């Protein structure tokens, strides 16, 4: 279940999905957690020839993934990852879903346990537009990228890019690569410290290894 909508036209591959795909080795054993309708997993199977599996919370998402010919089961990241053995996959992916889990620290620990590499993409709640809305309106931000009101948002834990990097340090996870993106998934062509990306990026993709 994707919880930070990106701005793409029908049939267009999401920018963050392209970045994720570029980080996945050819032929890798992949688990996609929160696979939604299977768009990312389908891209990985077609372009990276992965041996892919998926977990999706919504039955509708599972049905749409299976209709694509993908191996996706219904499951919950907060409760079902403990069933997987250590290092069961070459790559474990969680795209735009971590902020909706009840226990993101525990979920991250499980991702690092079952995957030799972990790819996580998250929205950046510290983006400058969000800061301006809080500063000048005194209200929780609502943007095109995060269009939910405070009372109906599926996002539970609001996280900045710096927050996520700090969590990785706490879990002894090394950030092998990080890519800052706009809402449309375009790479931000700035080689800058984290505090800059934490202001200008609306989302980011991280490649992690323990």
GROMACS elastic network, one bead per residue, 0.5 to 0.9 nm:
[ bonds ]
;  ai    aj funct       b0    kb
    1    33     6  0.87367   500
    1    35     6  0.62824   500
    1    37     6  0.79638   500
    1    56     6  0.63601   500
    1    57     6  0.64562   500
    1    58     6  0.68333   500
    1    61     6  0.72973   500
    1    95     6  0.89309   500
    1    96     6  0.82422   500
    1    97     6  0.67198   500
    2     5     6  0.69125   500
    2    34     6  0.68088   500
    2    35     6  0.76242   500
    2    36     6  0.60410   500
    2    95     6  0.71736   500
    2    96     6  0.55882   500
    2    97     6  0.58332   500
    3    96     6  0.59582   500
    3    97     6  0.60380   500
    3    99     6  0.81788   500
    3   100     6  0.73011   500
    3   123     6  0.89489   500
    3   146     6  0.83624   500
    3   153     6  0.87198   500
    3   154     6  0.67983   500
    3   155     6  0.68483   500
    4    96     6  0.59961   500
    4    97     6  0.79873   500
    4   122     6  0.80999   500
    4   123     6  0.64711   500
    4   145     6  0.63634   500
    4   146     6  0.58715   500
    4   147     6  0.84178   500
    4   155     6  0.84841   500
    5     8     6  0.89648   500
    5    96     6  0.86072   500
    5   144     6  0.81726   500
    5   145     6  0.56794   500
    5   146     6  0.68116   500
    5   147     6  0.81927   500
    5   183     6  0.84621   500
    6    14     6  0.71653   500
    6    15     6  0.84160   500
    6    16     6  0.86516   500
    6   144     6  0.85293   500
    6   145     6  0.60947   500
    6   146     6  0.88791   500
    6   183     6  0.59045   500
    6   184     6  0.57348   500
    6   185     6  0.72894   500
    7    14     6  0.79953   500
    7   144     6  0.81741   500
    7   145     6  0.73244   500
    7   183     6  0.66686   500
    7   184     6  0.51411   500
    7   185     6  0.81673   500
    8    11     6  0.82660   500
    8    12     6  0.60442   500
    8    13     6  0.74055   500
    8    14     6  0.62746   500
    8    15     6  0.84319   500
    8   184     6  0.67586   500
    8   185     6  0.89368   500
    9    12     6  0.53836   500
    9    13     6  0.84094   500
    9    14     6  0.88739   500
   10    13     6  0.85830   500
   12    15     6  0.89152   500
   13    16     6  0.86107   500
   13    17     6  0.68895   500
   13    18     6  0.70595   500
   13    39     6  0.82338   500
   13    40     6  0.86227   500
   13    43     6  0.85053   500
   14    17     6  0.51979   500
   14    18     6  0.65029   500
   14    19     6  0.89595   500
   14    40     6  0.86507   500
   14   184     6  0.74573   500
   14   185     6  0.65192   500
   15    18     6  0.51513   500
   15    19     6  0.64989   500
   15    20     6  0.87806   500
   15   181     6  0.82311   500
   15   182     6  0.89262   500
   15   183     6  0.88453   500
   15   184     6  0.63395   500
   15   186     6  0.59247   500
   15   187     6  0.82160   500
   16    19     6  0.50596   500
   16    20     6  0.61768   500
   16    21     6  0.85790   500
   16    95     6  0.84716   500
   16   121     6  0.76277   500
   16   181     6  0.75070   500
   16   184     6  0.81691   500
   16   185     6  0.50051   500
   16   186     6  0.77799   500
   16   187     6  0.88092   500
   16   203     6  0.84613   500
   16   204     6  0.78967   500
   16   205     6  0.71112   500
   17    20     6  0.50177   500
   17    21     6  0.60637   500
   17    22     6  0.85927   500
   17    39     6  0.84821   500
   17    40     6  0.59510   500
   17    43     6  0.80749   500
   17    95     6  0.83200   500
   17   185     6  0.82353   500
   18    21     6  0.51100   500
   18    22     6  0.62500   500
   18    23     6  0.89175   500
   18    40     6  0.85657   500
   18    43     6  0.84784   500
   18   185     6  0.85114   500
   19    22     6  0.51552   500
   19    23     6  0.66749   500
   19   179     6  0.78674   500
   19   185     6  0.84207   500
   19   187     6  0.86938   500
   19   205     6  0.73517   500
   20    23     6  0.53321   500
   20    24     6  0.67344   500
   20    40     6  0.84745   500
   20    44     6  0.89359   500
   20    93     6  0.83733   500
   20    95     6  0.85905   500
   20   119     6  0.71085   500
   20   120     6  0.85016   500
   20   121     6  0.82294   500
   20   205     6  0.70641   500
   20   206     6  0.86430   500
   20   207     6  0.86292   500
   21    24     6  0.53401   500
   21    25     6  0.83888   500
   21    40     6  0.79619   500
   21    43     6  0.74288   500
   21    44     6  0.60662   500
   21    47     6  0.79683   500
   21    48     6  0.73337   500
   22    25     6  0.79049   500
   22    48     6  0.86235   500
   23   119     6  0.80586   500
   23   177     6  0.89184   500
   23   207     6  0.74321   500
   24    27     6  0.86681   500
   24    28     6  0.70890   500
   24    30     6  0.85022   500
   24    44     6  0.79292   500
   24    48     6  0.72491   500
   24    50     6  0.84696   500
   24    91     6  0.71410   500
   24   119     6  0.86374   500
   25    28     6  0.56029   500
   25    48     6  0.68879   500
   25    49     6  0.89745   500
   25    50     6  0.80110   500
   25    90     6  0.87442   500
   25    91     6  0.85424   500
   26    44     6  0.87532   500
   26    47     6  0.82703   500
   26    49     6  0.58749   500
   26    50     6  0.61803   500
   27    30     6  0.88377   500
   27    45     6  0.86101   500
   27    48     6  0.62974   500
   27    49     6  0.50670   500
   27    51     6  0.63379   500
   28    48     6  0.80096   500
   28    49     6  0.76902   500
   28    51     6  0.60992   500
   28    52     6  0.79817   500
   28    89     6  0.79152   500
   28    90     6  0.57877   500
   28    91     6  0.69121   500
   29    50     6  0.59801   500
   29    52     6  0.59996   500
   29    53     6  0.80922   500
   29    88     6  0.83080   500
   29    89     6  0.51613   500
   29    90     6  0.50760   500
   29    91     6  0.63651   500
   29    92     6  0.85367   500
   30    41     6  0.86084   500
   30    44     6  0.88379   500
   30    50     6  0.65521   500
   30    51     6  0.60542   500
   30    53     6  0.61308   500
   30    54     6  0.82028   500
   30    89     6  0.57178   500
   30    90     6  0.61043   500
   30    92     6  0.57425   500
   30    93     6  0.74791   500
   30   115     6  0.84937   500
   31    41     6  0.86835   500
   31    51     6  0.86855   500
   31    52     6  0.59874   500
   31    54     6  0.54449   500
   31    55     6  0.76318   500
   31    89     6  0.66326   500
   31    90     6  0.84338   500
   31    91     6  0.65474   500
   31    93     6  0.61763   500
   31    94     6  0.87009   500
   31   115     6  0.83392   500
   32    35     6  0.55848   500
   32    38     6  0.88103   500
   32    40     6  0.81449   500
   32    41     6  0.67229   500
   32    52     6  0.74627   500
   32    53     6  0.62321   500
   32    55     6  0.63385   500
   32    56     6  0.85473   500
   32    72     6  0.87249   500
   32    91     6  0.85285   500
   32    92     6  0.60576   500
   32    94     6  0.61871   500
   32    95     6  0.80021   500
   33    36     6  0.86529   500
   33    53     6  0.86363   500
   33    54     6  0.57780   500
   33    56     6  0.64550   500
   33    75     6  0.87369   500
   33    76     6  0.86773   500
   33    77     6  0.70267   500
   33    92     6  0.74435   500
   33    93     6  0.59494   500
   33    94     6  0.50665   500
   33    95     6  0.74384   500
   33    97     6  0.81257   500
   34    54     6  0.73619   500
   34    55     6  0.56684   500
   34    57     6  0.66961   500
   34    58     6  0.89366   500
   34    75     6  0.86301   500
   34    76     6  0.83544   500
   34    77     6  0.77427   500
   34    93     6  0.85285   500
   34    94     6  0.63595   500
   34    95     6  0.69305   500
   34    96     6  0.81906   500
   34    97     6  0.62832   500
   34    98     6  0.89124   500
   35    38     6  0.52806   500
   35    39     6  0.75379   500
   35    40     6  0.70603   500
   35    41     6  0.70533   500
   35    54     6  0.58802   500
   35    55     6  0.60539   500
   35    56     6  0.53626   500
   35    57     6  0.85672   500
   35    61     6  0.75756   500
   35    62     6  0.82384   500
   35    65     6  0.80659   500
   35    72     6  0.78959   500
   35    93     6  0.88807   500
   35    94     6  0.79910   500
   35    95     6  0.77356   500
   36    39     6  0.75125   500
   36    40     6  0.86473   500
   36    55     6  0.84294   500
   36    56     6  0.59029   500
   36    57     6  0.79406   500
   36    58     6  0.75528   500
   36    60     6  0.84280   500
   36    62     6  0.72029   500
   36    64     6  0.82870   500
   36    65     6  0.75607   500
   37    40     6  0.83374   500
   37    41     6  0.89315   500
   37    56     6  0.84409   500
   37    60     6  0.78392   500
   37    62     6  0.67310   500
   37    63     6  0.78508   500
   37    64     6  0.52202   500
   37    65     6  0.50059   500
   37    66     6  0.87039   500
   37    68     6  0.87545   500
   38    41     6  0.52333   500
   38    42     6  0.58462   500
   38    43     6  0.84879   500
   38    54     6  0.78742   500
   38    56     6  0.89345   500
   38    61     6  0.73810   500
   38    62     6  0.79017   500
   38    64     6  0.70453   500
   38    66     6  0.80770   500
   38    68     6  0.74368   500
   38    70     6  0.72559   500
   38    72     6  0.79713   500
   39    42     6  0.51797   500
   39    43     6  0.62365   500
   39    44     6  0.87724   500
   39    65     6  0.77518   500
   39    68     6  0.88411   500
   40    43     6  0.50489   500
   40    44     6  0.62785   500
   40    45     6  0.87111   500
   40    95     6  0.88872   500
   41    44     6  0.50381   500
   41    45     6  0.61870   500
   41    46     6  0.86235   500
   41    50     6  0.86741   500
   41    52     6  0.66631   500
   41    53     6  0.77617   500
   41    54     6  0.74368   500
   41    65     6  0.86342   500
   41    70     6  0.76536   500
   42    45     6  0.51471   500
   42    46     6  0.61758   500
   42    47     6  0.85179   500
   42    52     6  0.86109   500
   42    65     6  0.83569   500
   42    68     6  0.74574   500
   42    69     6  0.86039   500
   42    70     6  0.71507   500
   43    46     6  0.52262   500
   43    47     6  0.58761   500
   43    48     6  0.76566   500
   44    47     6  0.53547   500
   44    49     6  0.63997   500
   44    50     6  0.60360   500
   44    51     6  0.88490   500
   44    52     6  0.77350   500
   45    48     6  0.56617   500
   45    51     6  0.70703   500
   45    52     6  0.67434   500
   45    70     6  0.88579   500
   46    49     6  0.56961   500
   46    50     6  0.80074   500
   47    50     6  0.82856   500
   49    52     6  0.86015   500
   52    70     6  0.77459   500
   52    71     6  0.70788   500
   52    72     6  0.87635   500
   53    70     6  0.73715   500
   53    71     6  0.52237   500
   53    72     6  0.57860   500
   53    73     6  0.82280   500
   54    62     6  0.87167   500
   54    65     6  0.86862   500
   54    70     6  0.79241   500
   54    71     6  0.62394   500
   54    73     6  0.62941   500
   54    74     6  0.84893   500
   55    62     6  0.79251   500
   55    71     6  0.87961   500
   55    72     6  0.55227   500
   55    73     6  0.51374   500
   55    74     6  0.56557   500
   55    75     6  0.54227   500
   55    76     6  0.74299   500
   55    77     6  0.79265   500
   56    59     6  0.75085   500
   56    61     6  0.64497   500
   56    62     6  0.60108   500
   56    72     6  0.69766   500
   56    73     6  0.63173   500
   56    75     6  0.55590   500
   56    76     6  0.70691   500
   56    77     6  0.85055   500
   57    60     6  0.88278   500
   57    61     6  0.75575   500
   57    62     6  0.77902   500
   57    73     6  0.84628   500
   57    74     6  0.54114   500
   57    75     6  0.51654   500
   57    76     6  0.55485   500
   57    77     6  0.81195   500
   58    61     6  0.52676   500
   58    62     6  0.64378   500
   58    63     6  0.87587   500
   58    74     6  0.67976   500
   58    75     6  0.82576   500
   59    63     6  0.61136   500
   59    64     6  0.86216   500
   59    73     6  0.87062   500
   59    74     6  0.64668   500
   60    63     6  0.51103   500
   60    64     6  0.62430   500
   60    65     6  0.86055   500
   61    64     6  0.51634   500
   61    65     6  0.61147   500
   61    66     6  0.85772   500
   61    72     6  0.89332   500
   61    74     6  0.85974   500
   62    65     6  0.51019   500
   62    66     6  0.60881   500
   62    67     6  0.85017   500
   62    71     6  0.89623   500
   62    72     6  0.59669   500
   62    73     6  0.61785   500
   62    74     6  0.62265   500
   63    66     6  0.51673   500
   63    67     6  0.61139   500
   63    68     6  0.88006   500
   63    72     6  0.85122   500
   64    67     6  0.50271   500
   64    68     6  0.66059   500
   65    68     6  0.51980   500
   65    69     6  0.68210   500
   65    70     6  0.55932   500
   65    71     6  0.75611   500
   65    72     6  0.63799   500
   66    71     6  0.63801   500
   66    72     6  0.63771   500
   66    73     6  0.86178   500
   67    70     6  0.72615   500
   75    78     6  0.89577   500
   75    79     6  0.80792   500
   75    80     6  0.63074   500
   75    81     6  0.87359   500
   76    79     6  0.55819   500
   76    80     6  0.55472   500
   76    81     6  0.78133   500
   76   101     6  0.88379   500
   77    80     6  0.56438   500
   77    81     6  0.58862   500
   77    98     6  0.88601   500
   77   101     6  0.71278   500
   77   107     6  0.67434   500
   78    81     6  0.71166   500
   78    82     6  0.89430   500
   78   101     6  0.62652   500
   78   102     6  0.65840   500
   78   103     6  0.66128   500
   78   104     6  0.80643   500
   78   106     6  0.79368   500
   78   107     6  0.62169   500
   79    82     6  0.69727   500
   79    83     6  0.87255   500
   79   107     6  0.87960   500
   80    83     6  0.58629   500
   80    84     6  0.80409   500
   81    84     6  0.57499   500
   81    85     6  0.89359   500
   81   107     6  0.77879   500
   81   110     6  0.64301   500
   81   111     6  0.77981   500
   81   114     6  0.82192   500
   82    85     6  0.76529   500
   82   110     6  0.69589   500
   82   114     6  0.88222   500
   84    87     6  0.85842   500
   84    88     6  0.67191   500
   84   110     6  0.89674   500
   84   114     6  0.65499   500
   85    88     6  0.55343   500
   85   113     6  0.81459   500
   85   114     6  0.61701   500
   86    89     6  0.84084   500
   86   110     6  0.89131   500
   86   112     6  0.88851   500
   86   113     6  0.54351   500
   86   115     6  0.73480   500
   86   116     6  0.88943   500
   87    90     6  0.71310   500
   87   112     6  0.83363   500
   87   113     6  0.61801   500
   87   116     6  0.56285   500
   87   117     6  0.89801   500
   88    91     6  0.89304   500
   88   113     6  0.85893   500
   88   114     6  0.52434   500
   88   115     6  0.61852   500
   88   116     6  0.80407   500
   89    92     6  0.64997   500
   89   114     6  0.62928   500
   89   116     6  0.65123   500
   89   117     6  0.82345   500
   90   114     6  0.85709   500
   90   115     6  0.55592   500
   90   116     6  0.50280   500
   90   117     6  0.61268   500
   90   118     6  0.84810   500
   91   114     6  0.86585   500
   91   115     6  0.52748   500
   91   116     6  0.60176   500
   91   118     6  0.55694   500
   91   119     6  0.72169   500
   92   111     6  0.64437   500
   92   112     6  0.81169   500
   92   114     6  0.74645   500
   92   115     6  0.51986   500
   92   116     6  0.77936   500
   92   117     6  0.64207   500
   92   119     6  0.62659   500
   92   120     6  0.84632   500
   93   111     6  0.81555   500
   93   115     6  0.88085   500
   93   117     6  0.86767   500
   93   118     6  0.58603   500
   93   120     6  0.58864   500
   93   121     6  0.83683   500
   94    97     6  0.61709   500
   94    98     6  0.67663   500
   94   111     6  0.85296   500
   94   118     6  0.80041   500
   94   119     6  0.63833   500
   94   121     6  0.65844   500
   94   122     6  0.86832   500
   95    98     6  0.74849   500
   95   119     6  0.77450   500
   95   120     6  0.56108   500
   95   122     6  0.67917   500
   95   205     6  0.83130   500
   96    99     6  0.72868   500
   96   100     6  0.85056   500
   96   120     6  0.75277   500
   96   121     6  0.53182   500
   96   123     6  0.66071   500
   96   203     6  0.87853   500
   97   100     6  0.55504   500
   97   101     6  0.70388   500
   97   120     6  0.86653   500
   97   121     6  0.79570   500
   97   122     6  0.72259   500
   97   155     6  0.84314   500
   98   101     6  0.54944   500
   98   102     6  0.88067   500
   98   103     6  0.88379   500
   98   104     6  0.60269   500
   98   107     6  0.78649   500
   98   108     6  0.81731   500
   98   120     6  0.79275   500
   98   121     6  0.81803   500
   98   122     6  0.69983   500
   98   155     6  0.88030   500
   98   157     6  0.83409   500
   99   102     6  0.81957   500
   99   104     6  0.69361   500
   99   122     6  0.73219   500
   99   123     6  0.82016   500
   99   154     6  0.87141   500
   99   155     6  0.56009   500
   99   156     6  0.59757   500
   99   158     6  0.63686   500
   99   159     6  0.70145   500
  100   103     6  0.88463   500
  100   104     6  0.80995   500
  100   154     6  0.61349   500
  100   157     6  0.64582   500
  100   158     6  0.88233   500
  101   104     6  0.56166   500
  101   107     6  0.76874   500
  101   155     6  0.79985   500
  101   156     6  0.68577   500
  101   157     6  0.76243   500
  102   107     6  0.87082   500
  102   156     6  0.69502   500
  102   157     6  0.77946   500
  103   106     6  0.55093   500
  103   107     6  0.61889   500
  103   108     6  0.86993   500
  103   157     6  0.88175   500
  104   108     6  0.59546   500
  104   109     6  0.84913   500
  104   157     6  0.79803   500
  105   108     6  0.51653   500
  105   109     6  0.62824   500
  105   110     6  0.87699   500
  105   167     6  0.73945   500
  105   171     6  0.83296   500
  106   109     6  0.50317   500
  106   110     6  0.63150   500
  106   111     6  0.87269   500
  107   110     6  0.51007   500
  107   111     6  0.62555   500
  107   112     6  0.87544   500
  108   111     6  0.50086   500
  108   112     6  0.62802   500
  108   113     6  0.85970   500
  108   167     6  0.88762   500
  108   168     6  0.85336   500
  108   171     6  0.82364   500
  109   112     6  0.52453   500
  109   113     6  0.62467   500
  109   114     6  0.89056   500
  109   171     6  0.69364   500
  110   114     6  0.62414   500
  110   115     6  0.84692   500
  111   114     6  0.54903   500
  111   115     6  0.59648   500
  111   117     6  0.86199   500
  111   118     6  0.65669   500
  112   115     6  0.54793   500
  112   116     6  0.70473   500
  112   117     6  0.71198   500
  112   118     6  0.63275   500
  112   171     6  0.88323   500
  112   173     6  0.77356   500
  112   208     6  0.80478   500
  112   209     6  0.70933   500
  112   210     6  0.65468   500
  113   116     6  0.76336   500
  113   210     6  0.84516   500
  114   117     6  0.87905   500
  114   118     6  0.89762   500
  115   118     6  0.60257   500
  115   209     6  0.84999   500
  116   208     6  0.88922   500
  116   209     6  0.66480   500
  116   210     6  0.77309   500
  117   207     6  0.70818   500
  117   208     6  0.57944   500
  117   209     6  0.50012   500
  117   210     6  0.77375   500
  118   206     6  0.80053   500
  118   207     6  0.58340   500
  118   209     6  0.63049   500
  118   210     6  0.89101   500
  119   205     6  0.70172   500
  119   206     6  0.55520   500
  119   208     6  0.61650   500
  119   209     6  0.89514   500
  120   204     6  0.83330   500
  120   205     6  0.57641   500
  120   206     6  0.52451   500
  120   207     6  0.67260   500
  120   208     6  0.79170   500
  121   203     6  0.71128   500
  121   204     6  0.55325   500
  121   206     6  0.61310   500
  121   207     6  0.89132   500
  122   159     6  0.81781   500
  122   160     6  0.85777   500
  122   161     6  0.79219   500
  122   164     6  0.86573   500
  122   202     6  0.87995   500
  122   203     6  0.56149   500
  122   204     6  0.57768   500
  122   205     6  0.67300   500
  122   206     6  0.85380   500
  123   126     6  0.89608   500
  123   127     6  0.89651   500
  123   145     6  0.86899   500
  123   146     6  0.84920   500
  123   158     6  0.88059   500
  123   159     6  0.76416   500
  123   160     6  0.76197   500
  123   161     6  0.80441   500
  123   183     6  0.87434   500
  123   201     6  0.86433   500
  123   202     6  0.59355   500
  123   204     6  0.66951   500
  124   127     6  0.57966   500
  124   158     6  0.82760   500
  124   159     6  0.64077   500
  124   161     6  0.57683   500
  124   198     6  0.71322   500
  124   199     6  0.85188   500
  124   201     6  0.67819   500
  124   202     6  0.50835   500
  124   203     6  0.50519   500
  124   204     6  0.73765   500
  125   128     6  0.87439   500
  125   130     6  0.65963   500
  125   131     6  0.83798   500
  125   141     6  0.87376   500
  125   146     6  0.88231   500
  125   158     6  0.61889   500
  125   159     6  0.57711   500
  125   160     6  0.52139   500
  125   161     6  0.80615   500
  125   198     6  0.87709   500
  125   202     6  0.75238   500
  125   203     6  0.85557   500
  126   129     6  0.81997   500
  126   130     6  0.62893   500
  126   131     6  0.63504   500
  126   158     6  0.88960   500
  126   159     6  0.75494   500
  126   160     6  0.51427   500
  126   161     6  0.75655   500
  126   162     6  0.89064   500
  126   198     6  0.61716   500
  126   199     6  0.61871   500
  126   200     6  0.87082   500
  126   201     6  0.86363   500
  126   202     6  0.81814   500
  127   130     6  0.54884   500
  127   131     6  0.64569   500
  127   132     6  0.88960   500
  127   160     6  0.79914   500
  127   197     6  0.85206   500
  127   198     6  0.63324   500
  127   200     6  0.57921   500
  127   201     6  0.61710   500
  127   202     6  0.57462   500
  127   203     6  0.86477   500
  128   132     6  0.61351   500
  128   133     6  0.86848   500
  128   198     6  0.83805   500
  128   199     6  0.51478   500
  128   200     6  0.63099   500
  128   201     6  0.84999   500
  128   202     6  0.87324   500
  129   132     6  0.51148   500
  129   133     6  0.63157   500
  129   134     6  0.87451   500
  129   141     6  0.79143   500
  129   143     6  0.79282   500
  129   199     6  0.86962   500
  129   200     6  0.88777   500
  130   133     6  0.52310   500
  130   134     6  0.63638   500
  130   135     6  0.86184   500
  130   140     6  0.78824   500
  130   141     6  0.51372   500
  130   142     6  0.75636   500
  130   143     6  0.77317   500
  131   134     6  0.52298   500
  131   135     6  0.60574   500
  131   136     6  0.85877   500
  131   141     6  0.78226   500
  131   199     6  0.87183   500
  132   136     6  0.58589   500
  132   137     6  0.77188   500
  132   138     6  0.89646   500
  132   141     6  0.84582   500
  133   136     6  0.54685   500
  133   137     6  0.51766   500
  133   138     6  0.65988   500
  133   139     6  0.64940   500
  133   140     6  0.71219   500
  133   141     6  0.55359   500
  133   142     6  0.80911   500
  134   137     6  0.56076   500
  134   139     6  0.52835   500
  134   140     6  0.60807   500
  134   141     6  0.64215   500
  135   138     6  0.56676   500
  135   139     6  0.81908   500
  136   139     6  0.83309   500
  137   140     6  0.84303   500
  137   141     6  0.87944   500
  138   141     6  0.88595   500
  139   142     6  0.87726   500
  140   149     6  0.75354   500
  140   150     6  0.64296   500
  141   146     6  0.79776   500
  141   147     6  0.84790   500
  141   148     6  0.85341   500
  141   149     6  0.78957   500
  141   150     6  0.83034   500
  142   145     6  0.81772   500
  142   146     6  0.58699   500
  142   147     6  0.50936   500
  142   148     6  0.60859   500
  142   149     6  0.64135   500
  142   150     6  0.85030   500
  143   147     6  0.50361   500
  143   148     6  0.79393   500
  144   147     6  0.52672   500
  144   183     6  0.85217   500
  145   183     6  0.60906   500
  145   184     6  0.86567   500
  145   202     6  0.80054   500
  146   149     6  0.87737   500
  146   153     6  0.88215   500
  147   153     6  0.83755   500
  148   151     6  0.79900   500
  148   152     6  0.62400   500
  148   154     6  0.80336   500
  148   155     6  0.87712   500
  149   152     6  0.55622   500
  149   153     6  0.58808   500
  150   153     6  0.56773   500
  152   155     6  0.88368   500
  153   156     6  0.76113   500
  155   158     6  0.70034   500
  159   162     6  0.81404   500
  159   163     6  0.58990   500
  159   164     6  0.67227   500
  160   163     6  0.50159   500
  160   164     6  0.63943   500
  160   165     6  0.87807   500
  160   198     6  0.67255   500
  161   164     6  0.51302   500
  161   165     6  0.63010   500
  161   166     6  0.86705   500
  161   194     6  0.76432   500
  161   195     6  0.86830   500
  161   197     6  0.77361   500
  161   198     6  0.55970   500
  161   201     6  0.86473   500
  161   203     6  0.80454   500
  161   204     6  0.74663   500
  162   165     6  0.50764   500
  162   166     6  0.61689   500
  162   167     6  0.86115   500
  162   194     6  0.66646   500
  162   195     6  0.73201   500
  162   197     6  0.88936   500
  162   198     6  0.65040   500
  163   166     6  0.51679   500
  163   167     6  0.62824   500
  163   168     6  0.87946   500
  164   167     6  0.50024   500
  164   168     6  0.63143   500
  164   169     6  0.87785   500
  165   168     6  0.50626   500
  165   169     6  0.64538   500
  165   170     6  0.88430   500
  165   175     6  0.78658   500
  165   194     6  0.89412   500
  166   169     6  0.50649   500
  166   170     6  0.63689   500
  166   171     6  0.87678   500
  167   170     6  0.50281   500
  167   171     6  0.63008   500
  167   172     6  0.86386   500
  167   173     6  0.85042   500
  168   171     6  0.51068   500
  168   172     6  0.61092   500
  168   174     6  0.68963   500
  168   175     6  0.74794   500
  168   208     6  0.82728   500
  169   173     6  0.59131   500
  169   174     6  0.72867   500
  169   175     6  0.88139   500
  170   173     6  0.76432   500
  171   174     6  0.88691   500
  171   210     6  0.82681   500
  172   209     6  0.88121   500
  172   210     6  0.62860   500
  173   208     6  0.61856   500
  173   209     6  0.55786   500
  174   177     6  0.88841   500
  174   207     6  0.84318   500
  174   208     6  0.55374   500
  174   209     6  0.52650   500
  174   210     6  0.58532   500
  175   178     6  0.69304   500
  175   206     6  0.66938   500
  175   207     6  0.59305   500
  175   209     6  0.67322   500
  175   210     6  0.88527   500
  176   206     6  0.76318   500
  176   207     6  0.54228   500
  176   208     6  0.54927   500
  176   209     6  0.67690   500
  177   205     6  0.82336   500
  177   206     6  0.58724   500
  177   207     6  0.50820   500
  177   208     6  0.72632   500
  178   204     6  0.69083   500
  178   205     6  0.56477   500
  178   207     6  0.62955   500
  178   208     6  0.88264   500
  179   187     6  0.68446   500
  179   188     6  0.78884   500
  179   203     6  0.86853   500
  179   204     6  0.54676   500
  179   205     6  0.52145   500
  179   206     6  0.65991   500
  179   207     6  0.88897   500
  180   185     6  0.86679   500
  180   186     6  0.83734   500
  180   187     6  0.59440   500
  180   188     6  0.57007   500
  180   189     6  0.85338   500
  180   190     6  0.86878   500
  180   197     6  0.66049   500
  180   198     6  0.88968   500
  180   200     6  0.86185   500
  180   201     6  0.56280   500
  180   202     6  0.77231   500
  180   203     6  0.62167   500
  180   205     6  0.66801   500
  180   206     6  0.88902   500
  181   184     6  0.75862   500
  181   185     6  0.51494   500
  181   186     6  0.52499   500
  181   188     6  0.53894   500
  181   197     6  0.89595   500
  181   200     6  0.87524   500
  181   201     6  0.55073   500
  181   202     6  0.61706   500
  181   203     6  0.52499   500
  181   204     6  0.54286   500
  181   205     6  0.78537   500
  182   185     6  0.51042   500
  182   186     6  0.52735   500
  182   187     6  0.65585   500
  182   188     6  0.66129   500
  182   200     6  0.80208   500
  182   201     6  0.56143   500
  182   202     6  0.51299   500
  182   203     6  0.63241   500
  182   204     6  0.83383   500
  183   186     6  0.74178   500
  183   201     6  0.79629   500
  183   202     6  0.54305   500
  183   203     6  0.66627   500
  184   202     6  0.89400   500
  185   188     6  0.89422   500
  185   202     6  0.87301   500
  185   203     6  0.77615   500
  185   204     6  0.86904   500
  186   189     6  0.89190   500
  187   190     6  0.86794   500
  187   204     6  0.89717   500
  188   191     6  0.85025   500
  188   197     6  0.85484   500
  188   200     6  0.84004   500
  188   201     6  0.72449   500
  190   196     6  0.89790   500
  190   197     6  0.83358   500
  191   197     6  0.89676   500
  192   195     6  0.80535   500
  192   196     6  0.61036   500
  192   197     6  0.67843   500
  193   196     6  0.56910   500
  193   197     6  0.67865   500
  193   198     6  0.87739   500
  194   197     6  0.51192   500
  194   198     6  0.58418   500
  194   199     6  0.86975   500
  195   199     6  0.66249   500
  196   199     6  0.53507   500
  196   200     6  0.63942   500
  196   201     6  0.82632   500
  197   200     6  0.51874   500
  197   201     6  0.52121   500
  197   202     6  0.86896   500
  197   204     6  0.89408   500
  198   201     6  0.60689   500
  198   202     6  0.83052   500
  199   202     6  0.81927   500
  201   204     6  0.70510   500
